[in-house]
Amino acid sequence: MLKSVTLAVSVKPFRKPPVRADRMRGGRNKFGPMYKRDRARKLQMMRQRQIAVQTLRGSLGDSGLVLGFGPPYAAVPVKQEIQIPQVSSLTSSPESSPGPALLGAQPQPPQPPPPPAHDKWEAHSPHSASPDAFAFDAPATAAATPSSTAEPTSTESLRVSPMIREFVQTIDDREWQNSLFGLLQSQTYNQCEVDLFELMCKVLDQNLFSQVDWARNTVFFKYLKVDDQMKLLQHSWSDMLVLDHLHQRMHNGLPDETTLHNGQKFDLLCLGLLGVPSLADHFNELQNKLAELKFDVPDYICVKFLLLLNPEVRGIVNVKCVRDGYQTVQAALLDYTLSCYPSIQDKFGKLVMVVPEIHALAARGEEHLYQRHCAGQAPTQTLLMEMLHAKRKPNGGEMVNRNAEHTSTLDRLYVTLYHIIF
């Protein structure tokens, strides 16, 4: 008698290829190491601050502790990423960077001498140390910049709207300064020479991350969906960067250049122009024009919101919310200029006319960076380059596919910024 034997055959179900709606294939996120690098860099900088403060307290005592705004953390070795002649990978992960305990146990290399005293940037704005310290009165605002004497009196300060006060509280110049000089120090410590253009791109990339972090927590903007937020940032990031440098130069005395730890000179003015030194004269003219208008910190933050909340950006879904926010900021700025600067004729209108000039400077800087990138002279796989690609419209053929790829990559990068880094 024969026994029937049943053979079980495993049949794999048919699986569709991972193709998204935009016809781009899915797959692993190749930017994962970059996210790890950014998170690790932030954690490393926090550890460096703690070590620097502890070191100063140990040598000076708590009562004698004074923190300046020069290039910080000079005694703490950090992981290097820019080298010459061969530049290390931009997506390398700094997880191997030593922590506080290991730093104390490991032998330390000889420390470079501090930069000359005249290259230190000492902030003069009262709100640079703390936003709470900024007061809407004549002495505080006059201290912000010697070239633009403030006009509001203590009685007029009562007319400043709560919205303007809330806007000013979003400014953190101390973090801006520490972030800038911390990166410059970390990328040049114990290096004979670095590629200054690549270093500038790294600073711009870090600034982009800071712009995202600032914008996503602000009123009006935080209520928008991610797609709308991304479009607004793509359109305004370079304009806001130019405006930030105008603010730092006028209100905090940011110099034209600084000396790096390896002795090289880094052009801070060129940084504010996105690498186009020929725009310096136009930039200085714009700064002088703002000084004549007695451009102060509330003016700066309102103009920054006007740059960000642009209802004319194409592709926005919630146009009403963006337009309402834009008009609300306009009204607040108009009220502030009329109440606190009545002697300056049409200050509001003149500030609004400055916006196209800022945009023109930023657009030329963007084009310069994009051309350097296309020539293979700029880093790739960074948020900066993704932003440059995202603003360019496809003209057909290969350009269509390349822009589609970069746009989808930017989508993934932005979502990751939202849910992982912050």
C-alpha positions in Angstrom: 0.0 0.0 0.0 1.5 3.3 -1.1 1.4 6.3 1.2 0.6 9.5 -0.5 3.2 12.2 0.4 2.2 15.8 0.2 4.9 18.2 -0.5 4.5 21.7 0.8 5.9 24.2 -1.7 6.7 27.7 -0.4 5.6 30.2 -2.9 6.6 33.8 -2.4 3.8 36.3 -3.1 4.5 38.8 -5.9 5.8 42.0 -4.5 5.6 45.3 -6.4 8.8 47.2 -6.8 9.2 50.0 -4.3 8.3 52.9 -6.6 6.8 56.1 -5.2 4.2 58.3 -6.7 6.9 60.5 -8.2 8.3 57.5 -10.1 11.5 57.6 -8.0 12.6 54.2 -6.5 12.6 53.8 -2.8 15.4 52.4 -0.7 17.7 53.0 2.1 18.2 56.6 3.2 21.8 57.4 2.2 21.8 60.5 4.3 21.6 58.6 7.6 25.3 59.2 8.4 24.8 62.9 7.8 22.0 63.0 10.4 24.2 61.1 12.9 27.0 63.5 12.1 24.8 66.6 12.9 23.4 65.1 16.1 26.8 64.0 17.3 28.3 67.4 16.4 25.6 69.2 18.5 26.2 66.8 21.5 29.9 67.3 21.2 29.6 71.0 21.2 27.4 70.8 24.4 30.1 68.6 26.0 32.7 71.1 25.0 30.8 74.0 26.6 30.5 72.1 29.8 34.2 71.3 29.9 35.2 74.9 29.0 33.0 76.3 31.8 34.3 73.8 34.4 37.9 74.6 33.3 37.3 78.3 33.7 35.6 77.9 37.0 38.5 75.8 38.3 41.0 78.5 37.4 39.1 81.6 38.1 36.4 80.6 40.6 32.7 81.1 40.2 32.8 84.8 41.0 35.4 85.5 38.4 33.8 83.6 35.5 33.4 85.8 32.4 32.3 84.3 29.1 33.1 86.3 25.9 32.1 85.8 22.4 35.4 85.1 20.8 36.1 81.7 19.2 35.1 79.4 22.1 36.4 76.2 23.6 40.1 76.7 22.6 41.4 74.0 25.0 39.1 71.2 23.8 40.2 69.0 20.9 37.5 68.0 18.5 37.1 65.7 15.5 38.3 67.1 12.3 36.5 66.8 8.9 38.2 69.2 6.6 41.7 68.3 5.5 44.1 69.3 2.7 45.0 68.0 0.2 42.4 65.3 0.5 39.0 66.2 2.0 37.4 63.7 4.2 33.9 62.4 3.5 31.0 64.8 4.4 28.9 61.9 5.6 31.4 60.5 8.0 30.0 59.9 11.5 31.7 61.5 14.4 30.4 58.9 16.9 34.0 58.1 17.7 34.6 61.6 19.1 35.8 61.3 22.7 33.4 62.2 25.5 34.2 64.2 28.6 35.5 61.2 30.5 37.8 60.1 27.7 39.0 63.6 27.1 40.3 63.7 30.7 42.0 60.3 30.4 43.6 60.7 27.0 46.9 62.7 26.5 46.1 66.0 24.9 48.1 67.4 21.9 49.8 70.7 22.2 47.2 73.5 22.1 47.4 76.3 19.5 47.9 79.8 20.7 44.7 81.9 20.9 43.9 84.2 18.0 45.0 87.8 18.3 42.8 89.9 20.6 41.6 92.2 17.8 40.1 89.3 16.0 37.8 88.4 18.8 34.2 89.3 18.3 32.7 90.9 21.4 29.0 91.3 21.1 27.6 94.7 22.0 23.8 94.0 21.7 22.1 93.6 25.1 19.9 90.9 23.8 22.8 88.9 22.6 23.4 87.5 26.0 19.8 87.0 26.8 16.6 88.0 24.9 15.1 89.0 28.2 17.8 91.7 28.6 16.5 93.6 25.6 14.5 96.6 26.6 12.5 98.9 24.3 13.9 102.1 25.6 16.5 104.6 24.4 19.6 103.4 26.4 19.2 99.8 25.5 18.6 100.3 21.8 21.3 103.0 21.5 23.8 100.4 22.8 22.9 98.2 20.0 24.7 100.2 17.4 26.7 103.5 17.7 25.8 104.4 14.1 22.0 104.3 14.6 20.8 106.2 17.7 17.5 104.9 18.9 14.6 107.1 19.3 11.9 105.4 21.4 11.5 106.8 24.9 10.3 105.0 28.0 6.7 106.3 27.5 6.7 105.3 23.9 7.9 101.8 24.8 4.5 101.2 26.3 3.1 101.4 22.8 5.2 98.4 21.5 2.9 95.6 20.8 3.2 92.3 22.6 3.8 90.6 19.3 6.9 92.7 18.7 8.2 91.8 22.1 7.5 88.1 21.4 9.3 88.3 18.1 12.4 89.7 19.8 12.4 86.8 22.3 12.9 84.4 19.5 16.4 85.9 18.8 19.4 84.1 20.3 22.5 85.9 19.2 24.6 84.1 21.8 23.8 80.8 20.1 24.4 82.3 16.7 27.8 83.4 17.7 28.8 80.2 19.5 27.6 78.1 16.6 29.6 80.1 14.1 32.9 80.4 16.0 32.5 76.9 17.4 32.4 75.4 13.9 35.3 77.5 12.7 37.4 76.4 15.6 36.4 72.7 15.3 37.2 72.6 11.6 40.6 74.3 11.9 42.1 73.0 15.1 45.4 71.2 14.7 45.2 71.8 10.9 48.0 73.4 8.8 45.5 74.6 6.1 41.9 74.1 5.2 39.9 74.7 2.1 38.2 78.1 3.0 35.4 77.6 0.4 34.5 74.2 1.7 34.6 75.7 5.3 32.2 78.4 4.2 29.9 75.8 2.7 29.9 74.0 6.0 29.1 77.2 7.9 26.2 77.9 5.5 24.9 74.4 5.9 24.9 74.7 9.7 23.2 78.0 9.3 20.4 76.3 7.3 19.8 73.8 10.1 19.6 76.8 12.5 17.1 78.5 10.2 14.9 75.4 10.1 15.0 75.2 13.9 14.2 78.8 14.4 11.3 78.9 11.8 9.5 75.8 12.9 9.0 77.1 16.4 7.7 80.6 15.4 4.2 81.8 15.4 2.3 81.5 12.1 4.9 79.2 10.6 4.5 76.3 13.0 0.8 75.9 12.1 1.6 75.2 8.5 2.0 71.7 7.1 5.5 70.4 6.3 5.2 70.9 2.6 4.3 74.6 2.9 7.0 75.1 5.5 9.6 73.5 3.1 8.5 75.7 0.2 8.8 78.9 2.3 12.2 77.9 3.6 13.5 77.0 0.1 12.5 80.5 -1.1 13.7 82.5 1.8 16.8 80.9 3.4 19.4 82.9 1.6 17.5 86.2 2.0 17.3 85.5 5.8 21.0 84.7 5.9 22.0 88.0 4.3 19.6 89.8 6.7 21.2 88.0 9.7 24.6 89.2 8.7 23.4 92.7 8.4 21.9 92.5 11.9 25.1 90.9 13.4 27.3 93.6 11.8 25.0 96.5 12.8 24.0 95.4 16.3 26.7 93.1 17.4 29.8 94.5 15.7 30.6 91.4 13.6 33.9 92.1 11.9 34.8 91.7 8.2 37.1 88.7 8.9 38.4 86.6 11.7 41.7 84.7 12.3 41.3 80.9 12.5 43.3 78.8 14.9 45.7 77.7 12.2 46.4 81.4 11.2 44.3 81.5 8.1 41.9 84.5 7.6 38.2 83.7 7.2 36.2 86.3 5.4 33.0 86.8 7.4 31.7 89.5 5.0 32.1 87.1 2.1 30.2 84.5 4.2 27.2 86.9 4.4 27.4 87.3 0.6 27.4 83.6 0.0 30.9 83.7 -1.4 30.7 86.6 -3.8 33.1 89.3 -2.6 32.2 91.6 -5.5 28.9 92.3 -3.8 30.6 93.9 -0.8 30.1 97.5 -2.0 26.3 96.9 -2.5 26.1 95.2 0.9 27.8 98.1 2.6 25.5 100.6 0.8 22.5 98.6 2.0 23.9 98.6 5.6 24.4 102.4 5.5 20.9 102.8 4.2 19.5 100.8 7.1 21.7 102.8 9.5 20.1 106.0 8.2 16.7 104.5 9.0 17.9 103.7 12.5 17.3 100.0 11.8 17.0 98.3 15.2 16.4 94.8 16.5 12.5 94.9 16.3 12.9 96.1 12.7 15.2 93.2 11.9 13.0 90.5 13.3 9.9 91.8 11.6 11.7 92.0 8.2 12.9 88.5 8.8 9.3 87.3 9.3 8.3 89.2 6.1 11.0 87.3 4.2 9.9 84.0 5.6 6.1 84.4 5.3 5.9 85.3 1.6 2.4 84.5 0.2 3.7 84.9 -3.4 5.7 81.7 -3.2 4.3 79.3 -5.7 2.9 75.9 -4.7 1.8 76.8 -1.2 -1.4 75.1 -0.1 -2.5 77.2 2.9 -2.0 80.6 1.2 -4.5 82.2 3.6 -2.6 81.4 6.7 0.7 82.6 5.1 -0.9 85.8 3.9 -2.6 86.5 7.2 0.7 86.1 9.0 2.5 88.3 6.5 -0.2 91.1 6.9 -0.2 90.8 10.7 3.6 91.3 10.8 3.3 94.2 8.3 0.7 95.9 10.6 2.9 95.3 13.7 5.9 96.8 12.0 4.0 99.8 10.7 2.6 100.5 14.2 6.0 100.1 15.7 7.7 102.5 13.3 5.0 105.1 13.6 4.9 104.9 17.4 8.7 104.8 18.1 10.2 106.6 15.1 7.7 109.4 14.2 10.5 111.7 13.0 11.6 109.3 10.3 9.4 109.9 7.3 7.9 106.7 5.9 10.3 104.4 7.7 8.0 101.4 7.2 7.8 102.0 3.4 11.6 102.3 3.1 12.1 99.1 5.1 9.8 97.3 2.8 11.7 98.6 -0.2 14.9 97.1 1.3 13.5 93.5 0.9 14.0 93.4 -3.0 17.6 94.6 -2.5 18.3 91.8 0.0 16.7 89.3 -2.3 18.9 90.5 -5.2 22.1 90.0 -3.2 21.0 86.5 -2.0 20.0 85.4 -5.5 23.4 86.3 -6.9 25.0 84.4 -4.0 22.9 81.4 -4.7 23.8 81.3 -8.3 27.5 81.5 -7.5 27.2 78.6 -5.1 25.2 76.6 -7.6 27.8 77.2 -10.4 30.6 76.1 -8.1 28.6 73.0 -7.2 27.9 72.1 -10.9 31.7 72.5 -11.5 32.4 70.0 -8.8 34.0 72.5 -6.5 31.4 72.4 -3.7 30.4 69.6 -1.2 27.6 67.3 -2.1 24.9 65.6 -0.1 24.3 68.6 2.2 21.2 70.5 3.0 22.7 73.6 1.4 23.1 71.9 -2.0 19.6 70.3 -1.7 18.2 73.8 -1.3 20.1 75.1 -4.3 18.7 72.3 -6.5 15.2 72.6 -5.1 14.7 76.2 -6.3 15.7 75.4 -9.9 12.9 74.5 -12.3 13.4 71.6 -14.6 14.1 72.5 -18.2 13.7 69.0 -19.7 15.6 65.8 -20.2 18.4 65.0 -17.7 17.6 68.1 -15.7 14.1 66.9 -15.0 15.3 63.7 -13.5 18.0 65.3 -11.5 15.8 67.9 -10.0 13.1 65.3 -9.2 15.7 63.2 -7.4 17.0 66.1 -5.4 13.5 67.3 -4.6 12.5 63.9 -3.2 15.8 63.7 -1.3 15.0 67.1 0.2 11.6 65.8 1.3 13.2 62.9 3.1 15.8 65.2 4.6 13.3 67.7 5.9 11.1 65.0 7.4 14.2 63.5 9.1 15.1 67.0 10.4 11.7 67.2 11.9 11.5 63.8 13.6 15.1 62.9 14.4 17.5 65.8 14.7 15.1 68.1 16.6 
